[in-house]
Amino acid sequence: MARTRILIRLIFVLPLSLLHSVSSQTVQVSAQVGGEATLPCDAPTLKGVPLESLYISWSLDDRVVFEFEGKSGQSYSLLQSGAELPKKAEGDFSLSLHKVTLAEKGTYECYIKEGSKSQNFFQKVILSVSALPTGSPTETSQSGNVTATTEAPPGNGEFMS
């Protein structure tokens, strides 16, 4: 009977405890168009693992939009804004977005594969993007161009002498 309990714990409880090392919380991040956003992806179990042995991917609404291949040191991004990982990861594989666009809002997921091991899901992030308020000193368009806006002075537009 005692051996059966131990066996059941090894089969069911141990794998569940390993799953808890992967973050299962959904994180909410907000940004304004043209601003910056950091999408967190912490993998403490990979701290100290050489970046060269990792493959990191970020998906947006189930479509891969950023990949990093450790062996080659190359990254590939489909995001309109500039995107990058930390220079020295050390368990932090957060994705930094620069000049965020409205098209980049949605649900992101971070996946990491170490060597020949299977790929693991580490983090889900929901990015909400808001446009600058109307009448703000500068507004950024989808293409990232900055346009100056001015407000008319109060009155009916006639000059007084």
C-alpha positions in Angstrom: 0.0 0.0 0.0 2.8 2.5 0.9 4.7 1.6 -2.3 1.5 2.3 -4.3 1.2 5.8 -2.7 4.8 6.6 -3.5 4.4 5.4 -7.0 1.2 7.4 -7.5 3.0 10.5 -6.1 5.9 10.0 -8.5 3.6 9.5 -11.5 1.2 12.4 -10.8 2.5 14.8 -8.3 6.1 15.2 -9.5 5.1 16.2 -13.1 2.6 18.7 -11.7 5.3 20.3 -9.5 7.5 20.6 -12.5 4.8 22.4 -14.4 4.6 25.0 -11.6 8.2 26.1 -12.5 6.7 27.5 -15.7 4.7 30.7 -15.2 1.0 30.1 -15.8 -0.2 33.6 -14.9 -1.4 35.9 -17.6 0.3 39.3 -17.4 -1.4 42.5 -18.6 0.8 45.2 -20.2 -0.3 48.6 -21.6 1.4 50.9 -24.0 0.6 53.9 -26.1 1.1 54.1 -29.9 4.7 55.1 -30.5 5.8 54.2 -27.0 7.7 51.2 -25.6 6.5 48.0 -24.0 8.3 45.1 -22.3 6.6 41.8 -22.5 7.9 39.7 -19.5 9.1 36.1 -19.9 10.9 34.9 -16.8 12.4 31.4 -16.9 14.4 31.0 -13.7 14.9 27.3 -14.5 17.1 28.4 -17.4 19.2 30.8 -15.5 22.9 30.1 -16.3 22.0 28.1 -19.4 24.1 29.5 -22.3 22.0 31.5 -24.8 23.7 29.6 -27.6 21.8 26.5 -26.6 18.3 28.1 -26.7 15.6 28.7 -29.3 13.2 31.4 -28.2 9.9 32.3 -29.9 7.1 34.8 -29.2 3.7 34.4 -30.8 1.0 37.0 -31.2 -2.5 35.5 -31.4 -1.1 32.1 -32.4 1.2 33.4 -35.1 5.0 33.4 -34.5 6.2 37.0 -34.7 9.7 36.9 -33.1 12.3 34.1 -33.1 15.8 33.9 -31.7 18.1 31.1 -32.7 20.9 30.8 -30.1 23.3 28.8 -32.3 23.5 31.5 -34.9 22.7 34.5 -32.6 20.2 35.6 -35.2 16.7 37.0 -34.5 13.8 37.4 -36.9 10.8 39.6 -36.3 7.5 40.2 -38.0 6.6 43.1 -35.7 6.4 46.6 -37.1 8.1 48.1 -34.0 11.7 47.2 -33.2 11.8 44.1 -31.0 14.7 42.7 -29.0 15.6 40.4 -26.1 17.9 41.4 -23.2 21.6 41.4 -24.2 22.3 38.9 -21.4 19.2 36.8 -20.7 20.1 35.1 -17.4 16.6 33.6 -17.2 14.9 36.8 -18.5 13.6 36.4 -22.0 11.4 39.5 -22.0 10.6 41.0 -25.4 11.2 44.8 -25.6 9.0 46.6 -28.2 10.0 50.0 -29.5 7.5 52.4 -31.3 4.5 50.2 -30.6 1.7 50.2 -33.2 -2.0 49.4 -32.8 -1.5 46.3 -34.9 0.7 44.8 -32.1 -2.0 44.6 -29.5 -3.2 41.1 -28.6 -2.2 38.0 -26.7 1.5 37.1 -26.8 3.1 33.8 -25.7 6.7 33.1 -25.0 8.1 29.6 -25.8 11.7 28.4 -25.1 13.4 25.3 -26.3 16.7 24.2 -24.8 18.9 22.1 -27.1 17.2 19.0 -28.2 14.6 19.1 -25.4 10.9 19.8 -26.3 9.7 23.4 -26.5 8.2 24.8 -23.3 5.5 27.5 -22.8 6.7 30.0 -20.3 4.4 33.1 -20.3 1.2 34.6 -21.7 1.1 38.4 -22.0 -1.9 40.5 -23.1 -0.8 43.8 -24.7 -3.3 46.6 -24.9 -2.3 49.6 -27.0 -4.0 52.9 -26.9 -3.7 55.9 -29.3 -2.6 59.2 -27.9 -5.5 61.4 -26.8 -6.9 63.7 -29.5 -5.4 67.2 -29.2 -2.2 66.0 -27.6 0.9 67.9 -28.7 2.1 65.0 -30.9 0.3 62.1 -32.4 2.1 59.1 -33.9 0.5 57.4 -37.0 0.6 53.7 -37.7 3.8 54.1 -39.8 5.5 55.7 -36.8 5.6 59.2 -38.3 5.1 62.0 -35.8 2.6 64.7 -36.7 2.3 68.0 -34.8 -1.2 69.2 -34.0 -2.2 72.6 -32.9 -5.4 73.8 -31.3 -7.2 77.0 -32.4 -7.3 79.8 -29.9 -10.7 80.4 -28.2 -13.1 82.7 -30.0 -14.8 82.7 -33.4 -11.7 83.2 -35.5 -12.1 87.0 -35.9 -9.3 89.4 -34.9 -10.1 92.2 -32.5 -8.6 95.6 -33.0 
